[in-house]
Amino acid sequence: MNQKYRPDIDGLRALAILPVILFHADLGCPGGFVGVDIFFVISGFLITSLILKEINEDCFSLVTFWERRIRRILPALAVVVFATLVAGWFLFMPADFEVLGKSVIAQVTLLSNVFFYRQSLVGGGYFAPVSDTKALLHTWSLAVEEQFYVLFPLLLILLGRQKRLSIAQAILWFGIGSLFLSVAGSYYRPGATFYLLPTRAWELMIGAFLATIPGRQLLNPRINEAVGWSGLGLIFYSIFFYTRETRFPGLAAIPPCLGAALIIFSGGGINVKPTLINRGLAWKPVVFIGLISYSLYLWHWPLLVFSKNYNYYHYGTKTQSWQLRITLLMIGIALAAASLKWIEAPFRKRILCPRRPQVFALAGCTMLTLLIFGTGVYLKHGVRSRISSKADIFLNGKDYVAFRNNITPQQAAAGQFPELGAQSTNQPIQILLWGDSHAMHVASALDELCRRFSVRGVEATHSDTAPMLDYIQIEKYGLNENAPAFSQSVVEFIAKHHIKTVILGAVWSDYGPTNIVADKLVETAQTIMATGASVYILKDVPKPDYDVPMQASITVRQHGDLAQLEIPPAKYAALNESYEPVFNRLTKIGATVLDTSKYFLNTNGRYDVIRNGRVLYFDAHHLTTAGAKLLLPMFEPIFHQLN
């Protein structure tokens, strides 16, 4: 390929970065994540072109190559990472700041993609909502490139010394092997396939293979036009028709990568007129976006993450207005332009650190400093000393949980339910708690009473699964179509063991419509009572709808009024009003309805989320063990009746 500067490739970078930032900002481009794959193709093409040129001229040097890579990548990246650490110090709570510290360590050691892959195994993949807390998540793609360019030059040197395979043939076969792994991995190991080099290398090798094609092999102008438009069509198709649910990368990564390759190919002829696509991409405003694309990629994601977390910490939601998201992207563009002018260009043009030893010394010092900071943040668990002891106590409320048991249908069928109380298994079961996660969060109170009154109980719970017979509702964490079998097993267990007391608890307002819930609940209660058991229905607890430990901690840090966190009764009434007729029907058939809300009521006529210096919720609606203790007086009469 021709080695002259091609502004259309900088324009292609613009076509890569804009969909990425629009996708991350949720401003359209549902498949905008493919912009990263376009970057991989561009990078593979440009770097391989340069290496092959120097190898052919017998002037290639690994030291010189890595110096150029350092000048290109490290300065802007280091500034963004340092800025992210500073922002995290002021804006992140300890748990998120600790993850940021580990992210910095991973980035410095060129293992960012491996780190985020391992995190995805427990916290969801790249597209999971929890990704919003990871300010350096986007550096996974830089790690892929860094790893590739540690190994790839060595491979080219090795290939150049043997005659069995040409460099083009070797790149082709390596690329095919990587593509095969990517396709298979997208089905069997999607997380690893997304993040790791072996399943991403083929995308860079498409560009590398393109660099091995001599310019004289390019086609005539008319065919070039068709090739360029085809490439653009493939990219646009990927950007606008892919979604977060698309199986990716694998086969789905071929269209955007092939599209980028076709555009590069169509504009690379030595004596061929540039195509309309290439001329459009060479337009100065488009080239400008391409020139700042690297810094824009670095800056835009931390801005979005910190903004979302600020909203969540202060308002209980990560939702941002479209105006704010656009503003953040404009700020990102401004920072990227400044970064290009005052950071990237001076290093690349050797205005700063003109000599090679200076570059390597600066790189070493920078990486060591980041490593020290990142390790310190990690070992100090997010530097909890940044917040007061009272704020830390509130924040620790997230750990005050117990009995988070998701029972499987198989366990239910076998009668394998967790025990409440520490009584002998030879003792008859007298109490069964049945419900979703809002039944789980009162289990600690029942466990305490079971121990106090020497009563044996069991817990039949599963998140997002209502305690009703023959009821199916598709929920993220629920049993869904397996719920009827689970419920039937619970009722059969109640009958088989002649259980005296059954307590039903759930986030009733999450299930509906209310007329269906009423019929199913009445049917369920009647079926249980037919076995001789008493049935108690728990009204739902007041719901703050914001992260209570987090908000309480922030309020203390900002010297705010904790009373402002209390829940107004009107809010509780509005959420549960439609269920009052349901509870009335249950009362009429002999079930007992227990009002949980009155135990949270304070002297101000509002519902507490904090009492006696302890948070009552470990998130936006689930009780801590301290919150569950407030319900002990409500449950005690049940135990008195059993004895």
N, C-alpha and C positions, 0 to 999 in steps of 0.2 A: 504494500500500500504506500501511497505517497506520504512522505513525512512532513510536508508543509503544514502550518497551522490551519486547522479547519474550524472556523467559527460555528459551523452548523452543529458540531459535536458539543460545543458549549451550549448551543440552543437545545440540543437533545437533553442535556442535563436539566434545563429548565422544564422540559416536558416530563422529566422524571421527578423533580422535586415538588412541583406545584400539586400534582395529585396526592403525593404523600402528605403534605401539610394540610391540604383540604380534607383528606380522609381523617387525619388525626384530630382535626378541629371539628369534625362532623359537619362539614359545609359542602356536602355533595361528594362525588367521586367514591362510590361505595367500594370500588376495587382499587382505590388509589395506592394501596400498599404495594402494588406491583412496581411502583416507581423505584423501589430498592433494587429490584431485579434488573431494571434498565440501567441503573448505576453500575451493577456488577458487570454487565456486558460492555459498557463504555470503558470501565476501568481495565477490564481484561484486554480490550483492544489497544488502548493507549499505552499501557505499560509494556505489553508484549511487543508492540511496534518499536518502542524505544530500545528495549533490550535486544531485539533481533538486529536492529540497525547497528548497535554498538558491537554485538558479537560478530556481525559480518565485517565490520571495520576493524576488528581485533582490538577494540579499546574498552570492552566491557569490564567493569570492576564492581564486585559486590559491595565494597565499601562506599563507592560513589553512588550506587543504586540506593543503598539504605540511607545515605545522607539525604538524597533527594526525597525519599519517603518521609524522613523525619521532618524536613523543612515543610513538606506539604501537609502532613497530618498533625504533628504534635503541637505546634504553637497555639492554633485556634482551639484544639481539643483541650489542651491544658487550661486555657483561660476559662472555657465553659465548665470544666470539671471543678476548678477552684470556685467559680461563681456559684455553682450548684451546691457545693459544700457550705459556702457562706449563707446562701439562702436557706438551706436545710437547717442550719444552726438556729435561725430565727423562726422558721415556719413549720418545721417538721416536729412531730412528737417523737419521743425516744425510739419507739419500735420502727417507725419509718426511717428515722435518721440512721439507725443501726443498719438497716438494709442498704441505705445509701453508702455507708462506709464500706460494706462488703462489695457493693457495686464498683466503688473506686478501686479497691484492691484487684478485683477481676479485670477492670479496664487496664490498669497499669501492667498486669501480667499477661495481657493479650488473651484473656480467657473470658471476656464479657459474655460471649455467646454461650459458653458452657455454663456459666453461672446462671444466666437467665433461663436456660433450658432446665437446669436442676430445680430452679424455683417454680417453673411451670408444672412440674410433676405434682406439686402440692397446692399451688395457688392458681391454677388455670393457665391457659396458653397466652400467647401474645395478644389475642383479642379479648381476653377476659377483663371484666371491670376492675379487678384488683391491679391491673397494669397501670392504672391511673396514679398509683402511689410510687411508681418506680421512675425516678427522674432521669436515670441514665439507661433506661431500657433500650433506647434507640441505638446505643453504641454496640449492640450485638452485631450489626452489619459491618461496623468498622473492624471488629475483631475477626470476622470471617475474612475480610480483605487482608488484614495484617498477617493472619496465619497463612493465607495463600501466598503472599509475597515474601514470606520467610522461606517457603519451600519451593515455589515455582522457579525463581531464577536458578536455583541449584539443579532443578530438573532440566531446564533449557541448556545449561552448561553440559550436563551429562549427555543429553541427547545430541548435542553438537559434536561430541567426541566419538560417537558410534555411527555406523553407516547402515545398520540393518533397517531402521525406520527413519523416515524423514521427520523433522520436527512437526510438520503439519499432521502426518499420520499418527504420531504418538499423541498429540493433543486431541485429535479426533477420538482415538480409542479411550483415552482417559476420560474424556467428556462423556462418551457413551456409557462407560461404566458408572460414572457419577450419576448420570441421568437415570439409569436403571435403578440404582439405590434410592434415588429420590422418589421415583414412581412407586416402588415397593414400600418404601418407608412412609409415604403419605397415607397408606392404608394401615400399616402395622405399628409404626412409631412416628406419629405425626409431629410430636414435640421435638424430637431429635432431628427429624427431617427438616423442620423449619429453621432450626438454629445452627446446626453444626456444619462444618466445612465439607465433609465427604459428600453430603447430599446437596450442597450449594455450589461446589466447584465447577460443575458443568456450565453454569451460567457465566462465570468468568471465562471459561474455556471457549465458549461461543465467540466471545470477543477476541480471545487469544488466537483461535483458529482463523478468524477473519483477518488478523494481522499477518498471517502467513501467506495469504493469497496475493500474488503479484498483481499490480495495477493493470497490466495489459489484459488480464482475464475478465475485466469488467465489461459489461454489455453495452449495447448501443443506447443512444439517448432515449428513444421511445420506451425501450424495455426498462431502462433505468427509472423513468417516470412511473411506470407501472409497479416496479419493485418498491420505490419510495412510498407510493400511495398505499400499497399493500401493507407495508410496515406500519404506517400511521394507523391504518384501519385495525390492525391486530392490537396495537397499543390502546387505541380508543375503546375497542371492544372489551379489553380486559379491565380498563379503568371504570367503565360505566355498567358493565354487566356482571362483574364478579362482586361477591359480598363476603362478609366475615365467615359465612358458612361454606364458602367454596373450599373444596379439598385442595390444600396448597402447602408446598409448591407442587411437586410431581408433574403430572401432565399439564395442569393448569398454568404452570409457569412457562410453558413453551411459547404460547402466543406473544406475551410481552417481550420475552427475550429475543424471539425470532424477529418480532417487529423492530426492535432496536437495531438488531444486526442488519436487517434489510435497509433501514434508513442510512446506517453508516456505509454499507456496501454501495448503495445507489449514488452516494456523493463522493466516492473515492477514486474516480477515474482520473488519469493523468491529463488526458486531452479530451475529456468529455465535459460538456456543458453541465453545470450543476442543475439538479432537478428543482422543480418548484418547491418541493418540500424542503430541500436543503437550503434554498435561497430564503425561504420563510424562517427557517431555524437560525439563519445567519443574520437576521434582522437585529439591530443593535439592542433594542429593549429586551428582546428574548435572550440574546447573548449575555446581557447584564445579569439577568436572573440566573443564568447558567454559571456565571463567574462567581456569584455569591452562594451558589447552591450548597456547597459543603458547609459553610458557616451557618447558612439558614437551616440546614438539616440539624446541626448541632444545637442551635438556640431554640428552635420552635417548640420542641417537646418539653424541655424543663419549664418553659413559660406556661404551657398548658397544664402540666402536672401541678405546679405550685398554685396556679389559679384555682384548679379544681379542688385541691386540698384545702386551700383557704376558705372556699365556699363551704366545704364539708365541715371543717372545724367550727365555723362561725354560724352557719345557717342550716346544717344538717343535710345538705344536698350538694352533689357535685355538678348539678345542672348549671350551665352557663348560657347567658343570652347570646344570640348570634352576633349582636353588636360587640359584645366583649370578646368573643372568639376572633372576630375580624380584627379588632384592635390589637389583640395579642399577636396575631400573625403580622400585622403592620410593624409592631415593635420588633418582632423577630427579623423582619426584612431590614429595618434600620440598624439593628445590632449586627446583622450579617454584612451589610455594606461597610460599617465601621470596622468590622473584623477584617474584611478583605483589604481595606486601605491601610490600616495601622498594625495589623498582625500578620496576615497571610503574605501579602505582597512584599513587605520589607524582608521577611525571612527567605522567601523564594528568590528574590532578586539580590540576595546577599548584602542588603543594606545593613541588616542586623546579623551579627555573627557571620561575617564574611568568610572566615576560615573554618575548615572542616573540624579541627580539634575543638573549636568553640561550640560548634553545633552538638557534637557528641557529649561534651561536658555539660552543656545546658540541658540536653535530653536526660542525661544521667541524674543531674541534680533535681530536675523537675519530676521525674518518675519516682525518685527516692522520697522527695517531699510529699508527693501525693500518696505514696505507699504508707508513709508514716502517719499522715492525717487520716487516711482511710482505716488503717489498722487501729489507730487510737479511738476513732468513733465506734468501730466494731467492738473492740475489747471493753470499752466503757459502756457498752449496751445503749448506744445513742446518747451518751453523756447526760444521764438522768439528772445530774447536778444542775443542769440548765433550768430546771423547774423546781419550785418550792416543794418541801416535804408534803404539804397538804395537797398540792396539785398532783404529786406523785402517788399519794394514797388514792385519790380519786381515779387516776389513770390505771392503777393496779386493779381497779374494780372489774376490769375485763377478765381477770383470772379467778374471780369469785363465782365459779360455776361448778355444777355437779350433775350427775345423772343425765348426761347428754347421750342417750342411748337410742340409736336407730335400729329397731328390731326388724329382722328380715322376715319375709313370709315363711321361709323354711324354719326359722327359729320359732315363729309363732305356731306353726303346725306341730312342732315337736314339744310345745309347751315350755320353751326355754326363755323365760322372762327374768330380767334382773331383779334381785331381791331388794326390798325396802325393809330396813331393820336388820338386826343381826341375830335373828332367832334361829332355832333349830329347824332344819328342813323337814323334820318329822312333825313339826307343828302345822296345823291346818292353816291355809292361806285365808285371811279374813278380808283383806282389802286389795283391790286391783285398780291401779291408775291407768286410764286409757286416753290417748289423744296424740296431738302433734307436739311441736316444740314448746308450746305454751302449757302443755301438761308436764313436759320434762322439767320446766323451770320451777314447778312447785314440788317436785319429787323430794327435794332435800328437806322440806318442811315435814312431809309425810314420813320420811325416813326417821327424822328426829322423834316424831310422836310414836312411830312403831317401836323404837327402842325404849322410849319412856314407858309405854303401856304394855310392853312385851307382846306386841302384835306382829304377825308376819304379813308382809304385803309384797306385791310384785308390780312391775312397771311394763306396760304394753304400749310403747310409743314409737312413732316414726314421724320425722319432719314433714310438713306439708301434706299430711294425710289425716283427714277428718275421722273421728271415732263414730262412724255411722255404717250401717249395713248397706250393702249394694250401692255404694256411692263412689263415683269416679270423678275426679277433677284433675286435669293435667296441671301439675305444679313442678317447678324446677327440681326440687329435692324430694318430691313425693313418690309414693309407690305407684300412683297412677292406675294403670290397668290391673295391677296386682293387689290393689287396695281391697276389693271385695273378698278375695281369698284370705287376706290378712284379718279382716274384720270377722269373718266367719270363724276363723280359728280362735280368735279372742273370745267370742261368745260361747263356743264349744268348751273352751277352757274354764270359763266362769261356771257353766253348768256342771261340768265333770267334777270340779273341785268344791262345788257348793259354796262359792264365795259369798259372803254376807253383804259386802259393801263395794260398789263400783263407782268410781269418780271419773267423770268425763270432762276433759278440758281441751280447748282449742282456740285458735284465732277465728272465732265464728264469722267475723266480718269478711274474712278472706274467702269464704265459701258461699255459694249461692246458685240461683236466686233463693231468697229467704223462704218462699213457699215450698220449694223442693227440700231445703234443709229442714224445715219444720216437719214435713212428712217423714223424712228419713230418720230424724232424731226421735220423733215420737215412736216410730216403728222399732228403732233400736232400744229405746228405754223400755217399751212394753215387752220386747223379747227377753231382755235381761231380767226384768221384774218377774217374768213368768218362771224363771229359775229359782225364785225365792230371794233374790238379792235386792237390796235397796240401791237406788240410783240417785247420785248427786251430780248436778250440772254446774260447772264453774262459769260464771260470767267472766268475760275477758278482763284483764287488768288494764288500767289506763295506759295509753301508748304515747310516749314522748315524740316519736318519729324523728329523733336525732340521736346521735351517739352520745349517751349520757356521760360515761367516764371521760370521753374526749372533751365534750363541751364544758363539763364541770372543771376539768383541769385548765382549760383555756380561760374560763371565766375567772378562776383564782389568779392565774398568771397576769391577767389584765386588770386585776383588782375590781372586777365587776360584782354585781349583786346576784348571788346564787338563787335568790327568790324568783328571779326572772325566768328560771328554768322550770318552775312549777307548771303543772298542766291545768288549764281551766276546765271546770266541769262541763261547760258547754261543748267543748271539743269532744269529750268522752261521750256525752249524750248523743251528739250528732252522728258519731261513728256507729253507735250500738242501738240507736232508737228503733231501727227496723226489726231488731231481734226481740224486742219486748213481747210482741204477740206470740213468738215462738216459745219463749220462756213461760208465758202464761199457759199455753197449751200443755207444756210439760208438767207444770204444777197441777193442772187439773187431772192428769192421769196418775198422779201419785209420786212423781219425781220431786226431788228437792233442789231448788235453784239457789246457789250460793253467790252472794254479791261480793266480789273481791274488792271492788273499787273503794268501798267505805273505809277499808283499812289503810288506804293511802291518803285519806283526807286529812288535812291539817287544820289548825285553828283559823287560818285565813280563808278557809272554804275552797282551797285548791288542793290538787293532788301532788304529793311529794315525789321527787325523783332522788332526793338525798335526805337521809334522816340519821341523826346522831353521828354525823361525820362520815357516813358510808353511803356510797352510791347504791341505789336500789335496782338498777338495770345495768347489764353488762354490754348492751348495745342500744339500739333504738326502740326495743320493745320486749326484750327478754329479761326476766328477773335474775338478779344475783342471789346468792344464798342469803344475803342480808335482806333482800327484798322479799324472798320467800318466807322468811321468819315472821314478817308482819302478818302472815296468814295463819299462824299457829292458833290464835284464838278462834278463828273461823272453823278450823278442823277439829279442835279439841272435843266439842260435843259429840262428834261422830265416834271418837274413841271411847268416850264415856259410855256410850250406848253398847259398845262391843264388850265391855267388861261388866 
